[in-house]
């Protein structure tokens, strides 16, 4: 991708985000995203957290959902995300899992901080030792008396692969 293409897609992500701010009865989150692979736009999306009452409906997540559905695959390897703002840890992880190879952002975490639009809280939380986190994840080992869940999953996956 050329610098010109990068700027084109980042400007598009900003225009999408601006539509969330100005193009509605009530302003909502200023985030837009464009997912591109090999020069082809796979998806355009905006933050829909308030609209859908879904805390995971960030612009990047919505773009991944749209593209995966359109491609009939969760493998979006080689794609590039262009986002108006810095991705949160949820979006970052989802993009990693989907195979997004690079993310360009128009606004940095630092630029978002004065407006409480920074993703730093999530990254800071994950950087802390587990026993110092604001929201601990507690492994309370309990098992059904039947077959082990993960072993059953592995067996099912192996059987599926054997039939391909």
ABEGO torsion letter per residue (X at the ends): XBAAAAAAAAAAAAAAAAAAAAABABBBBBBBBBBBBGGBBABBBBBAAAAAGBAAABAAAAAAAAAAAAAGBABABGBBBBBABBBBAAAAAAAAAAGBABBBBABBAAAAAAAGABAAAAAAAAABBAAABABBBBBBBBBBABBBAAAAAAAAAAAAAAAX
